[in-house]
Amino acid sequence: MQKDNNFNRQHILLDTNILIASIKQSIGIKVFTDFLSENECTQIIIDAVSFELLGYSKDPSEYKILDNFLKPFIKIPSKNEDVNNAIWLSVLIKHKIPQIRKQISYTDFLIAAQLMKYKKRIILATTNWRDFPDIIFDRIKIMAIDTGKEVLTIAFIQFNQEKYKKIAEDFKKGLELLENKK
């Protein structure tokens, strides 16, 4: 894998599915982790990803293994502002794409809120690119990894301020129209 100047020393926010793939497919996922290492990327997670992953543990032994696995990652705690942004992004996305109503998890909206907060300073790595629709987010790189058992597709996603601004303005105009009808 070659160095990619777009990723040099970037902060990469890992979705839960990437961590699960790392645990299950340690050999196959090496292409991904080597790419991050070669580009001197900092791997980070949010507290909700930690919550999701640790929730998969079936017993104290597995909990300890997963907890130790998470220790090297930089963890970003969710703040009230992040929760409010997650709610706002949920409203905007579900308004624009009604068929998406139940598909995107709370954790994914918290991740989206972090992408919004840090804008170009953070890139998400996920296998669930559909949870981050291109009406607000940009897929800046796709990496296909043949693990031997399956082909894992990792999307690198970034928040797009211009797309967000347009959707937010359209929604606010709709709210204003409702207010003017009263």
OpenMM code with the backbone's topology and positions (N, CA, C; nanometers):
from openmm import Vec3, app, unit

residues = "MET GLN LYS ASP ASN ASN PHE ASN ARG GLN HIS ILE LEU LEU ASP THR ASN ILE LEU ILE ALA SER ILE LYS GLN SER ILE GLY ILE LYS VAL PHE THR ASP PHE LEU SER GLU ASN GLU CYS THR GLN ILE ILE ILE ASP ALA VAL SER PHE GLU LEU LEU GLY TYR SER LYS ASP PRO SER GLU TYR LYS ILE LEU ASP ASN PHE LEU LYS PRO PHE ILE LYS ILE PRO SER LYS ASN GLU ASP VAL ASN ASN ALA ILE TRP LEU SER VAL LEU ILE LYS HIS LYS ILE PRO GLN ILE ARG LYS GLN ILE SER TYR THR ASP PHE LEU ILE ALA ALA GLN LEU MET LYS TYR LYS LYS ARG ILE ILE LEU ALA THR THR ASN TRP ARG ASP PHE PRO ASP ILE ILE PHE ASP ARG ILE LYS ILE MET ALA ILE ASP THR GLY LYS GLU VAL LEU THR ILE ALA PHE ILE GLN PHE ASN GLN GLU LYS TYR LYS LYS ILE ALA GLU ASP PHE LYS LYS GLY LEU GLU LEU LEU GLU ASN LYS LYS".split()
positions = [
    Vec3(0.0860, -0.1184, 0.0000),
    Vec3(0.0000, 0.0000, 0.0000),
    Vec3(0.0892, 0.1228, 0.0000),
    Vec3(0.0551, 0.2181, -0.0812),
    Vec3(0.1335, 0.3396, -0.0955),
    Vec3(0.0884, 0.4468, 0.0032),
    Vec3(0.1786, 0.5403, 0.0280),
    Vec3(0.1415, 0.6569, 0.1083),
    Vec3(0.0394, 0.7385, 0.0306),
    Vec3(-0.0513, 0.8006, 0.1042),
    Vec3(-0.1551, 0.8834, 0.0438),
    Vec3(-0.1516, 1.0188, 0.1138),
    Vec3(-0.1113, 1.1229, 0.0406),
    Vec3(-0.0959, 1.2553, 0.1016),
    Vec3(-0.2229, 1.3076, 0.1665),
    Vec3(-0.3397, 1.2629, 0.1186),
    Vec3(-0.4660, 1.3056, 0.1786),
    Vec3(-0.4846, 1.2492, 0.3198),
    Vec3(-0.4078, 1.1478, 0.3527),
    Vec3(-0.4222, 1.0821, 0.4823),
    Vec3(-0.3027, 1.1039, 0.5744),
    Vec3(-0.2007, 1.1702, 0.5257),
    Vec3(-0.0799, 1.1895, 0.6042),
    Vec3(-0.1108, 1.2591, 0.7372),
    Vec3(-0.0822, 1.1890, 0.8471),
    Vec3(-0.1000, 1.2395, 0.9847),
    Vec3(-0.2435, 1.2802, 1.0171),
    Vec3(-0.3388, 1.2157, 0.9509),
    Vec3(-0.4805, 1.2446, 0.9768),
    Vec3(-0.5289, 1.1698, 1.1017),
    Vec3(-0.6354, 1.2225, 1.1598),
    Vec3(-0.7046, 1.1536, 1.2684),
    Vec3(-0.8151, 1.0697, 1.2051),
    Vec3(-0.8105, 0.9395, 1.2313),
    Vec3(-0.9072, 0.8472, 1.1732),
    Vec3(-0.9982, 0.7976, 1.2853),
    Vec3(-1.1265, 0.8289, 1.2720),
    Vec3(-1.2278, 0.7859, 1.3680),
    Vec3(-1.2782, 0.6493, 1.3236),
    Vec3(-1.2655, 0.5512, 1.4096),
    Vec3(-1.3018, 0.4142, 1.3754),
    Vec3(-1.4441, 0.3828, 1.4214),
    Vec3(-1.5237, 0.3289, 1.3302),
    Vec3(-1.6580, 0.2833, 1.3628),
    Vec3(-1.6459, 0.1459, 1.4313),
    Vec3(-1.7492, 0.1073, 1.5034),
    Vec3(-1.7492, -0.0214, 1.5742),
    Vec3(-1.7222, -0.1364, 1.4784),
    Vec3(-1.7792, -0.1316, 1.3579),
    Vec3(-1.7623, -0.2410, 1.2623),
    Vec3(-1.6165, -0.2603, 1.2208),
    Vec3(-1.5394, -0.1544, 1.2213),
    Vec3(-1.3960, -0.1658, 1.1897),
    Vec3(-1.3240, -0.2379, 1.3037),
    Vec3(-1.3596, -0.2056, 1.4268),
    Vec3(-1.2975, -0.2727, 1.5420),
    Vec3(-1.3335, -0.4209, 1.5432),
    Vec3(-1.4594, -0.4513, 1.5137),
    Vec3(-1.5020, -0.5925, 1.5092),
    Vec3(-1.4267, -0.6663, 1.3995),
    Vec3(-1.4136, -0.6031, 1.2827),
    Vec3(-1.3375, -0.6653, 1.1732),
    Vec3(-1.1924, -0.6850, 1.2133),
    Vec3(-1.1363, -0.5903, 1.2864),
    Vec3(-0.9974, -0.6016, 1.3318),
    Vec3(-0.9793, -0.7208, 1.4250),
    Vec3(-1.0771, -0.7446, 1.5085),
    Vec3(-1.0700, -0.8569, 1.6025),
    Vec3(-1.0897, -0.9894, 1.5292),
    Vec3(-1.1893, -0.9962, 1.4427),
    Vec3(-1.2234, -1.1214, 1.3732),
    Vec3(-1.1270, -1.1560, 1.2609),
    Vec3(-1.0805, -1.0559, 1.1881),
    Vec3(-1.0010, -1.0776, 1.0674),
    Vec3(-0.8604, -1.0215, 1.0843),
    Vec3(-0.7941, -1.0530, 1.1902),
    Vec3(-0.6674, -0.9871, 1.2199),
    Vec3(-0.5677, -0.9915, 1.1042),
    Vec3(-0.5663, -1.0979, 1.0273),
    Vec3(-0.4718, -1.1056, 0.9159),
    Vec3(-0.5214, -1.0226, 0.7977),
    Vec3(-0.6476, -1.0376, 0.7585),
    Vec3(-0.7029, -0.9669, 0.6435),
    Vec3(-0.7053, -0.8163, 0.6604),
    Vec3(-0.7280, -0.7702, 0.7806),
    Vec3(-0.7414, -0.6259, 0.8063),
    Vec3(-0.6045, -0.5573, 0.8115),
    Vec3(-0.4974, -0.6360, 0.8057),
    Vec3(-0.3622, -0.5813, 0.8129),
    Vec3(-0.3365, -0.4784, 0.7025),
    Vec3(-0.3969, -0.4947, 0.5866),
    Vec3(-0.3822, -0.3980, 0.4776),
    Vec3(-0.4297, -0.2602, 0.5250),
    Vec3(-0.5423, -0.2586, 0.5964),
    Vec3(-0.5996, -0.1344, 0.6484),
    Vec3(-0.5089, -0.0742, 0.7559),
    Vec3(-0.4691, -0.1548, 0.8530),
    Vec3(-0.3857, -0.1023, 0.9618),
    Vec3(-0.2478, -0.0599, 0.9112),
    Vec3(-0.1949, -0.1314, 0.8117),
    Vec3(-0.0673, -0.0905, 0.7512),
    Vec3(-0.0813, 0.0443, 0.6812),
    Vec3(-0.1941, 0.0646, 0.6129),
    Vec3(-0.2206, 0.1923, 0.5456),
    Vec3(-0.2208, 0.3058, 0.6481),
    Vec3(-0.2883, 0.2846, 0.7607),
    Vec3(-0.2921, 0.3877, 0.8650),
    Vec3(-0.1522, 0.4134, 0.9221),
    Vec3(-0.0772, 0.3082, 0.9436),
    Vec3(0.0592, 0.3231, 0.9970),
    Vec3(0.1508, 0.3961, 0.8989),
    Vec3(0.1466, 0.3554, 0.7726),
    Vec3(0.2318, 0.4185, 0.6703),
    Vec3(0.2030, 0.5678, 0.6569),
    Vec3(0.0789, 0.6055, 0.6796),
    Vec3(0.0396, 0.7454, 0.6683),
    Vec3(0.0410, 0.8177, 0.8030),
    Vec3(0.0950, 0.7505, 0.9053),
    Vec3(0.1091, 0.8078, 1.0391),
    Vec3(-0.0224, 0.8647, 1.0919),
    Vec3(-0.1293, 0.7880, 1.0710),
    Vec3(-0.2620, 0.8299, 1.1160),
    Vec3(-0.2799, 0.7993, 1.2653),
    Vec3(-0.3565, 0.8836, 1.3314),
    Vec3(-0.3927, 0.8630, 1.4708),
    Vec3(-0.5313, 0.7995, 1.4729),
    Vec3(-0.5415, 0.6836, 1.5370),
    Vec3(-0.6690, 0.6131, 1.5431),
    Vec3(-0.7445, 0.6540, 1.6687),
    Vec3(-0.8700, 0.6966, 1.6487),
    Vec3(-0.9518, 0.7401, 1.7615),
    Vec3(-1.0884, 0.6729, 1.7566),
    Vec3(-1.1529, 0.6693, 1.8730),
    Vec3(-1.2895, 0.6191, 1.8828),
    Vec3(-1.3679, 0.7142, 1.9728),
    Vec3(-1.4997, 0.7068, 1.9640),
    Vec3(-1.5817, 0.7828, 2.0575),
    Vec3(-1.6309, 0.6878, 2.1656),
    Vec3(-1.6770, 0.7431, 2.2764),
    Vec3(-1.7216, 0.6615, 2.3886),
    Vec3(-1.8344, 0.5653, 2.3503),
    Vec3(-1.9227, 0.6055, 2.2591),
    Vec3(-2.0339, 0.5192, 2.2193),
    Vec3(-1.9850, 0.3957, 2.1425),
    Vec3(-1.8762, 0.4074, 2.0696),
    Vec3(-1.8175, 0.2917, 2.0006),
    Vec3(-1.7614, 0.1946, 2.1049),
    Vec3(-1.6959, 0.2477, 2.2054),
    Vec3(-1.6461, 0.1654, 2.3155),
    Vec3(-1.7626, 0.0929, 2.3833),
    Vec3(-1.8713, 0.1663, 2.4088),
    Vec3(-1.9924, 0.1103, 2.4687),
    Vec3(-2.0460, -0.0043, 2.3843),
    Vec3(-2.0576, 0.0187, 2.2523),
    Vec3(-2.1101, -0.0855, 2.1624),
    Vec3(-2.0221, -0.2093, 2.1634),
    Vec3(-1.8912, -0.1904, 2.1501),
    Vec3(-1.8009, -0.3044, 2.1426),
    Vec3(-1.8007, -0.3847, 2.2725),
    Vec3(-1.7910, -0.3157, 2.3852),
    Vec3(-1.7899, -0.3863, 2.5140),
    Vec3(-1.9230, -0.4560, 2.5405),
    Vec3(-2.0296, -0.4047, 2.4815),
    Vec3(-2.1610, -0.4680, 2.4953),
    Vec3(-2.1698, -0.6046, 2.4289),
    Vec3(-2.0766, -0.6347, 2.3391),
    Vec3(-2.0747, -0.7660, 2.2743),
    Vec3(-2.0144, -0.8750, 2.3638),
    Vec3(-1.9499, -0.8358, 2.4721),
    Vec3(-1.8835, -0.9368, 2.5564),
    Vec3(-1.9879, -1.0260, 2.6241),
    Vec3(-1.9582, -1.1562, 2.6245),
    Vec3(-2.0516, -1.2548, 2.6791),
    Vec3(-2.0178, -1.2953, 2.8212),
    Vec3(-1.8932, -1.2703, 2.8610),
    Vec3(-1.8508, -1.3116, 2.9950),
    Vec3(-1.7338, -1.2234, 3.0386),
    Vec3(-1.6926, -1.2340, 3.1654),
    Vec3(-1.5837, -1.1477, 3.2144),
    Vec3(-1.4535, -1.1613, 3.1346),
    Vec3(-1.4224, -1.2823, 3.0898),
    Vec3(-1.2993, -1.3041, 3.0136),
    Vec3(-1.3024, -1.2268, 2.8810),
    Vec3(-1.4150, -1.2383, 2.8098),
    Vec3(-1.4270, -1.1682, 2.6821),
    Vec3(-1.4302, -1.0167, 2.7030),
    Vec3(-1.4956, -0.9730, 2.8095),
    Vec3(-1.4971, -0.8298, 2.8424),
    Vec3(-1.3547, -0.7788, 2.8611),
    Vec3(-1.2736, -0.8531, 2.9345),
    Vec3(-1.1355, -0.8119, 2.9612),
    Vec3(-1.0544, -0.8034, 2.8308),
    Vec3(-1.0745, -0.9003, 2.7421),
    Vec3(-1.0037, -0.9011, 2.6136),
    Vec3(-1.0425, -0.7766, 2.5318),
    Vec3(-1.1722, -0.7479, 2.5247),
    Vec3(-1.2194, -0.6326, 2.4479),
    Vec3(-1.1747, -0.5007, 2.5118),
    Vec3(-1.1805, -0.4953, 2.6442),
    Vec3(-1.1379, -0.3748, 2.7153),
    Vec3(-0.9887, -0.3473, 2.6902),
    Vec3(-0.9070, -0.4518, 2.6947),
    Vec3(-0.7633, -0.4366, 2.6661),
    Vec3(-0.7393, -0.3966, 2.5202),
    Vec3(-0.8213, -0.4489, 2.4298),
    Vec3(-0.8103, -0.4158, 2.2881),
    Vec3(-0.8323, -0.2654, 2.2665),
    Vec3(-0.9234, -0.2055, 2.3440),
    Vec3(-0.9578, -0.0637, 2.3281),
    Vec3(-0.8569, 0.0323, 2.3912),
    Vec3(-0.7740, -0.0159, 2.4812),
    Vec3(-0.6831, 0.0726, 2.5561),
    Vec3(-0.5929, 0.1617, 2.4705),
    Vec3(-0.5357, 0.1134, 2.3600),
    Vec3(-0.4446, 0.2012, 2.2832),
    Vec3(-0.5125, 0.3160, 2.2079),
    Vec3(-0.6439, 0.3080, 2.1899),
    Vec3(-0.7125, 0.4097, 2.1108),
    Vec3(-0.7374, 0.5363, 2.1917),
    Vec3(-0.7227, 0.6500, 2.1258),
    Vec3(-0.7610, 0.7774, 2.1863),
    Vec3(-0.9134, 0.7815, 2.1857),
    Vec3(-0.9723, 0.8143, 2.2998),
    Vec3(-1.1181, 0.8154, 2.3111),
    Vec3(-1.1704, 0.9580, 2.3251),
    Vec3(-1.2709, 0.9896, 2.2454),
    Vec3(-1.3367, 1.1202, 2.2516),
    Vec3(-1.4689, 1.1017, 2.3263),
    Vec3(-1.4860, 1.1721, 2.4377),
    Vec3(-1.6145, 1.1620, 2.5087),
    Vec3(-1.7224, 1.2448, 2.4381),
    Vec3(-1.8451, 1.1968, 2.4434),
    Vec3(-1.9567, 1.2726, 2.3862),
    Vec3(-2.0022, 1.3769, 2.4875),
    Vec3(-2.0218, 1.4966, 2.4375),
    Vec3(-2.0692, 1.6081, 2.5205),
    Vec3(-2.2132, 1.6407, 2.4820),
    Vec3(-2.2796, 1.7254, 2.5604),
    Vec3(-2.4173, 1.7652, 2.5288),
    Vec3(-2.4280, 1.8232, 2.3881),
    Vec3(-2.3300, 1.9029, 2.3510),
    Vec3(-2.3273, 1.9625, 2.2164),
    Vec3(-2.3274, 1.8537, 2.1086),
    Vec3(-2.2542, 1.7453, 2.1326),
    Vec3(-2.2476, 1.6353, 2.0365),
    Vec3(-2.3823, 1.5641, 2.0253),
    Vec3(-2.4468, 1.5436, 2.1390),
    Vec3(-2.5789, 1.4802, 2.1399),
    Vec3(-2.6784, 1.5685, 2.0638),
    Vec3(-2.6749, 1.6981, 2.0895),
    Vec3(-2.7648, 1.7904, 2.0192),
    Vec3(-2.7371, 1.7906, 1.8695),
    Vec3(-2.6099, 1.7882, 1.8298),
    Vec3(-2.5765, 1.7820, 1.6875),
    Vec3(-2.6188, 1.6490, 1.6257),
    Vec3(-2.6079, 1.5408, 1.7013),
    Vec3(-2.6518, 1.4091, 1.6534),
    Vec3(-2.8030, 1.4112, 1.6270),
    Vec3(-2.8770, 1.4707, 1.7194),
    Vec3(-3.0224, 1.4814, 1.7014),
    Vec3(-3.0539, 1.5651, 1.5777),
    Vec3(-2.9876, 1.6797, 1.5636),
    Vec3(-3.0097, 1.7690, 1.4505),
    Vec3(-2.9768, 1.6988, 1.3188),
    Vec3(-2.8635, 1.6280, 1.3132),
    Vec3(-2.8268, 1.5548, 1.1917),
    Vec3(-2.9296, 1.4453, 1.1620),
    Vec3(-2.9791, 1.3799, 1.2656),
    Vec3(-3.0821, 1.2776, 1.2490),
    Vec3(-3.2075, 1.3364, 1.1860),
    Vec3(-3.2501, 1.4513, 1.2375),
    Vec3(-3.3691, 1.5189, 1.1837),
    Vec3(-3.3470, 1.5548, 1.0367),
    Vec3(-3.2329, 1.6147, 1.0056),
    Vec3(-3.2052, 1.6571, 0.8680),
    Vec3(-3.1999, 1.5390, 0.7714),
    Vec3(-3.1273, 1.4357, 0.8098),
    Vec3(-3.1104, 1.3197, 0.7213),
    Vec3(-3.2426, 1.2456, 0.7038),
    Vec3(-3.3140, 1.2240, 0.8127),
    Vec3(-3.4411, 1.1505, 0.8035),
    Vec3(-3.5486, 1.2317, 0.7322),
    Vec3(-3.5387, 1.3625, 0.7374),
    Vec3(-3.6311, 1.4483, 0.6620),
    Vec3(-3.6021, 1.4371, 0.5118),
    Vec3(-3.4756, 1.4379, 0.4777),
    Vec3(-3.4337, 1.4362, 0.3365),
    Vec3(-3.4465, 1.2954, 0.2758),
    Vec3(-3.4221, 1.1914, 0.3567),
    Vec3(-3.4282, 1.0524, 0.3086),
    Vec3(-3.5226, 0.9752, 0.4018),
    Vec3(-3.6537, 0.9872, 0.3835),
    Vec3(-3.7497, 0.9260, 0.4766),
    Vec3(-3.7353, 0.7741, 0.4931),
    Vec3(-3.6919, 0.7038, 0.3889),
    Vec3(-3.6797, 0.5581, 0.3976),
    Vec3(-3.5670, 0.5130, 0.4917),
    Vec3(-3.4880, 0.6056, 0.5397),
    Vec3(-3.3744, 0.5745, 0.6260),
    Vec3(-3.4144, 0.5751, 0.7743),
    Vec3(-3.5393, 0.6004, 0.8048),
    Vec3(-3.5900, 0.6263, 0.9407),
    Vec3(-3.5290, 0.5418, 1.0520),
    Vec3(-3.5210, 0.4094, 1.0346),
    Vec3(-3.4749, 0.3246, 1.1458),
    Vec3(-3.3371, 0.2636, 1.1228),
    Vec3(-3.2735, 0.2930, 1.0128),
    Vec3(-3.1499, 0.2241, 0.9768),
    Vec3(-3.0256, 0.2744, 1.0497),
    Vec3(-3.0187, 0.4012, 1.0813),
    Vec3(-2.8961, 0.4578, 1.1365),
    Vec3(-2.9052, 0.4601, 1.2887),
    Vec3(-2.8025, 0.4082, 1.3536),
    Vec3(-2.8032, 0.3971, 1.5002),
    Vec3(-2.7658, 0.5295, 1.5676),
    Vec3(-2.7974, 0.5357, 1.6943),
    Vec3(-2.7607, 0.6518, 1.7765),
    Vec3(-2.6087, 0.6710, 1.7752),
    Vec3(-2.5349, 0.5617, 1.7874),
    Vec3(-2.3884, 0.5705, 1.7839),
    Vec3(-2.3408, 0.6318, 1.6528),
    Vec3(-2.4017, 0.5919, 1.5419),
    Vec3(-2.3608, 0.6478, 1.4130),
    Vec3(-2.3913, 0.7969, 1.4043),
    Vec3(-2.5026, 0.8399, 1.4645),
    Vec3(-2.5305, 0.9841, 1.4647),
    Vec3(-2.4336, 1.0588, 1.5564),
    Vec3(-2.3892, 0.9954, 1.6647),
    Vec3(-2.2853, 1.0582, 1.7486),
    Vec3(-2.1535, 1.0677, 1.6722),
    Vec3(-2.1218, 0.9653, 1.5950),
    Vec3(-2.0026, 0.9698, 1.5088),
    Vec3(-2.0171, 1.0834, 1.4080),
    Vec3(-2.1345, 1.0929, 1.3467),
    Vec3(-2.1605, 1.2002, 1.2495),
    Vec3(-2.1441, 1.3377, 1.3145),
    Vec3(-2.1873, 1.3495, 1.4396),
    Vec3(-2.1725, 1.4763, 1.5120),
    Vec3(-2.0250, 1.5107, 1.5329),
    Vec3(-1.9415, 1.4092, 1.5561),
    Vec3(-1.7972, 1.4343, 1.5702),
    Vec3(-1.7376, 1.4772, 1.4367),
    Vec3(-1.7821, 1.4152, 1.3282),
    Vec3(-1.7342, 1.4554, 1.1953),
    Vec3(-1.7727, 1.6008, 1.1682),
    Vec3(-1.8934, 1.6375, 1.2093),
    Vec3(-1.9401, 1.7745, 1.1917),
    Vec3(-1.8573, 1.8706, 1.2768),
    Vec3(-1.8302, 1.8321, 1.3978),
    Vec3(-1.7561, 1.9172, 1.4917),
    Vec3(-1.6122, 1.9420, 1.4446),
    Vec3(-1.5450, 1.8359, 1.4017),
    Vec3(-1.4034, 1.8468, 1.3660),
    Vec3(-1.3800, 1.8687, 1.2167),
    Vec3(-1.4847, 1.8659, 1.1378),
    Vec3(-1.4816, 1.8911, 0.9936),
    Vec3(-1.3644, 1.8224, 0.9229),
    Vec3(-1.2760, 1.8967, 0.8623),
    Vec3(-1.1676, 1.8392, 0.7817),
    Vec3(-1.0542, 1.7792, 0.8652),
    Vec3(-1.0618, 1.7939, 0.9975),
    Vec3(-0.9526, 1.7424, 1.0818),
    Vec3(-0.9721, 1.5963, 1.1214),
    Vec3(-1.0831, 1.5362, 1.0783),
    Vec3(-1.1099, 1.3975, 1.1161),
    Vec3(-1.1765, 1.3251, 0.9990),
    Vec3(-1.1395, 1.1981, 0.9813),
    Vec3(-1.1951, 1.1136, 0.8759),
    Vec3(-1.2478, 0.9871, 0.9420),
    Vec3(-1.3663, 0.9459, 0.9024),
    Vec3(-1.4254, 0.8225, 0.9545),
    Vec3(-1.3851, 0.7049, 0.8675),
    Vec3(-1.3550, 0.5914, 0.9309),
    Vec3(-1.3367, 0.4643, 0.8608),
    Vec3(-1.4504, 0.3726, 0.9049),
    Vec3(-1.5280, 0.3238, 0.8086),
    Vec3(-1.6436, 0.2401, 0.8385),
    Vec3(-1.6703, 0.1422, 0.7255),
    Vec3(-1.7354, 0.0319, 0.7584),
    Vec3(-1.7842, -0.0588, 0.6537),
    Vec3(-1.9316, -0.0314, 0.6247),
    Vec3(-1.9939, 0.0517, 0.7064),
    Vec3(-2.1356, 0.0861, 0.6882),
    Vec3(-2.1502, 0.2253, 0.6276),
    Vec3(-2.1034, 0.2422, 0.5054),
    Vec3(-2.1061, 0.3739, 0.4421),
    Vec3(-2.2477, 0.4252, 0.4220),
    Vec3(-2.3464, 0.3375, 0.4155),
    Vec3(-2.4859, 0.3813, 0.3977),
    Vec3(-2.5367, 0.4619, 0.5178),
    Vec3(-2.4748, 0.4438, 0.6331),
    Vec3(-2.5154, 0.5167, 0.7545),
    Vec3(-2.4692, 0.6624, 0.7515),
    Vec3(-2.3897, 0.6969, 0.6520),
    Vec3(-2.3370, 0.8329, 0.6388),
    Vec3(-2.3656, 0.8800, 0.4958),
    Vec3(-2.4918, 0.9176, 0.4701),
    Vec3(-2.5351, 0.9457, 0.3321),
    Vec3(-2.4642, 1.0636, 0.2678),
    Vec3(-2.4490, 1.0521, 0.1371),
    Vec3(-2.3732, 1.1528, 0.0624),
    Vec3(-2.4483, 1.2851, 0.0448),
    Vec3(-2.5631, 1.2999, 0.1084),
    Vec3(-2.6299, 1.4304, 0.1081),
    Vec3(-2.5608, 1.5264, 0.2043),
    Vec3(-2.4807, 1.4709, 0.2973),
    Vec3(-2.4053, 1.5526, 0.3933),
    Vec3(-2.2572, 1.5145, 0.3975),
    Vec3(-2.2268, 1.3910, 0.3665),
    Vec3(-2.0895, 1.3402, 0.3811),
    Vec3(-2.0291, 1.3054, 0.2461),
    Vec3(-1.8960, 1.3088, 0.2393),
    Vec3(-1.8221, 1.2689, 0.1196),
    Vec3(-1.7453, 1.1414, 0.1483),
    Vec3(-1.7540, 1.0472, 0.0550),
    Vec3(-1.6672, 0.9288, 0.0611),
    Vec3(-1.5397, 0.9676, -0.0127),
    Vec3(-1.4308, 0.9804, 0.0621),
    Vec3(-1.3078, 1.0312, 0.0007),
    Vec3(-1.2132, 0.9189, -0.0434),
    Vec3(-1.2396, 0.7969, 0.0045),
    Vec3(-1.1581, 0.6829, -0.0389),
    Vec3(-1.2355, 0.5556, -0.0060),
    Vec3(-1.2236, 0.4571, -0.0923),
    Vec3(-1.2805, 0.3247, -0.0692),
    Vec3(-1.1646, 0.2256, -0.0742),
    Vec3(-1.1604, 0.1368, 0.0239),
    Vec3(-1.0552, 0.0362, 0.0290),
    Vec3(-1.1228, -0.1015, 0.0332),
    Vec3(-1.0955, -0.1848, -0.0654),
    Vec3(-1.1486, -0.3212, -0.0678),
    Vec3(-1.0396, -0.4156, -0.0196),
    Vec3(-1.0746, -0.4994, 0.0769),
    Vec3(-0.9781, -0.5931, 0.1341),
    Vec3(-1.0331, -0.7338, 0.1239),
    Vec3(-0.9605, -0.8211, 0.0568),
    Vec3(-0.9989, -0.9611, 0.0470),
    Vec3(-0.9411, -1.0331, 0.1676),
    Vec3(-1.0287, -1.0730, 0.2601),
    Vec3(-0.9829, -1.1385, 0.3836),
    Vec3(-0.9658, -1.2891, 0.3653),
    Vec3(-1.0042, -1.3389, 0.2478),
    Vec3(-1.0008, -1.4827, 0.2261),
    Vec3(-1.1395, -1.5422, 0.2443),
    Vec3(-1.2160, -1.4875, 0.3376),
    Vec3(-1.3534, -1.5331, 0.3626),
    Vec3(-1.4556, -1.4410, 0.2974),
    Vec3(-1.4180, -1.3129, 0.2840),
    Vec3(-1.5088, -1.2127, 0.2274),
    Vec3(-1.4259, -1.0947, 0.1766),
    Vec3(-1.4931, -1.0092, 0.1022),
    Vec3(-1.4291, -0.8843, 0.0622),
    Vec3(-1.4881, -0.7752, 0.1517),
    Vec3(-1.4018, -0.7162, 0.2306),
    Vec3(-1.4407, -0.6112, 0.3238),
    Vec3(-1.4212, -0.4773, 0.2535),
    Vec3(-1.5260, -0.3966, 0.2489),
    Vec3(-1.5170, -0.2660, 0.1856),
    Vec3(-1.5176, -0.1588, 0.2941),
    Vec3(-1.4080, -0.0860, 0.3041),
    Vec3(-1.3953, 0.0200, 0.4040),
    Vec3(-1.4073, 0.1540, 0.3321),
    Vec3(-1.4999, 0.2356, 0.3808),
    Vec3(-1.5173, 0.3701, 0.3258),
    Vec3(-1.4553, 0.4700, 0.4222),
    Vec3(-1.3842, 0.5655, 0.3661),
    Vec3(-1.3303, 0.6772, 0.4437),
    Vec3(-1.4217, 0.7958, 0.4139),
    Vec3(-1.4792, 0.8508, 0.5182),
    Vec3(-1.5859, 0.9496, 0.5039),
    Vec3(-1.5517, 1.0778, 0.5781),
    Vec3(-1.5886, 1.1898, 0.5166),
    Vec3(-1.5638, 1.3206, 0.5770),
    Vec3(-1.6902, 1.4065, 0.5663),
    Vec3(-1.7080, 1.4916, 0.6640),
    Vec3(-1.8203, 1.5852, 0.6675),
    Vec3(-1.8022, 1.6907, 0.5591),
    Vec3(-1.9124, 1.7257, 0.4904),
    Vec3(-1.9080, 1.8286, 0.3874),
    Vec3(-1.9921, 1.9472, 0.4341),
    Vec3(-1.9277, 2.0549, 0.4702),
    Vec3(-1.9939, 2.1727, 0.5255),
    Vec3(-2.0942, 2.2340, 0.4273),
    Vec3(-2.0602, 2.2391, 0.3000),
    Vec3(-2.1490, 2.2995, 0.1998),
    Vec3(-2.2773, 2.2180, 0.1831),
    Vec3(-2.2654, 2.0869, 0.1759),
    Vec3(-2.3842, 2.0011, 0.1644),
    Vec3(-2.4724, 2.0175, 0.2881),
    Vec3(-2.4090, 2.0161, 0.4036),
    Vec3(-2.4820, 2.0326, 0.5295),
    Vec3(-2.5569, 2.1663, 0.5322),
    Vec3(-2.4872, 2.2705, 0.4950),
    Vec3(-2.5441, 2.4054, 0.4985),
    Vec3(-2.6703, 2.4141, 0.4120),
    Vec3(-2.6644, 2.3553, 0.2936),
    Vec3(-2.7790, 2.3581, 0.2020),
    Vec3(-2.8989, 2.2841, 0.2623),
    Vec3(-2.8765, 2.1652, 0.3148),
    Vec3(-2.9863, 2.0868, 0.3727),
    Vec3(-3.0428, 2.1555, 0.4965),
    Vec3(-2.9565, 2.2102, 0.5800),
    Vec3(-3.0013, 2.2803, 0.7009),
    Vec3(-3.0836, 2.4042, 0.6642),
    Vec3(-3.0384, 2.4793, 0.5640),
    Vec3(-3.1124, 2.5979, 0.5205),
    Vec3(-3.2495, 2.5605, 0.4649),
    Vec3(-3.2550, 2.4546, 0.3842),
    Vec3(-3.3828, 2.4083, 0.3287),
    Vec3(-3.4800, 2.3690, 0.4403),
    Vec3(-3.4297, 2.2982, 0.5394),
    Vec3(-3.5145, 2.2550, 0.6511),
    Vec3(-3.5635, 2.3760, 0.7316),
    Vec3(-3.4738, 2.4694, 0.7571),
    Vec3(-3.5112, 2.5897, 0.8338),
    Vec3(-3.6142, 2.6728, 0.7579),
    Vec3(-3.6039, 2.6771, 0.6257),
    Vec3(-3.7051, 2.7476, 0.5453),
    Vec3(-3.8420, 2.6817, 0.5635),
    Vec3(-3.8429, 2.5507, 0.5669),
    Vec3(-3.9676, 2.4773, 0.5907),
    Vec3(-4.0268, 2.5100, 0.7269),
    Vec3(-3.9402, 2.5209, 0.8269),
    Vec3(-3.9871, 2.5583, 0.9613),
    Vec3(-4.0446, 2.7000, 0.9612),
    Vec3(-3.9776, 2.7906, 0.8904),
    Vec3(-4.0256, 2.9280, 0.8815),
    Vec3(-4.1614, 2.9355, 0.8127),
    Vec3(-4.1809, 2.8566, 0.7079),
    Vec3(-4.3103, 2.8530, 0.6398),
    Vec3(-4.4210, 2.8082, 0.7346),
    Vec3(-4.3918, 2.7084, 0.8157),
    Vec3(-4.4883, 2.6612, 0.9154),
    Vec3(-4.5222, 2.7712, 1.0149),
    Vec3(-4.4198, 2.8414, 1.0595),
    Vec3(-4.4400, 2.9512, 1.1566),
    Vec3(-4.5239, 3.0634, 1.0947),
    Vec3(-4.5019, 3.0917, 0.9686),
    Vec3(-4.5748, 3.2007, 0.9009),
    Vec3(-4.7223, 3.1647, 0.8749),
    Vec3(-4.7535, 3.0338, 0.8722),
    Vec3(-4.8911, 2.9908, 0.8507),
    Vec3(-4.9780, 3.0108, 0.9740),
    Vec3(-4.9143, 3.0235, 1.0897),
    Vec3(-4.9902, 3.0379, 1.2157),
    Vec3(-5.0615, 3.1677, 1.2260),
] * unit.nanometer
topology = app.Topology()
chain = topology.addChain("A")
for resn in residues:
    res = topology.addResidue(resn, chain)
    for name in ("N", "CA", "C"):
        topology.addAtom(name, app.Element.getBySymbol(name[0]), res)
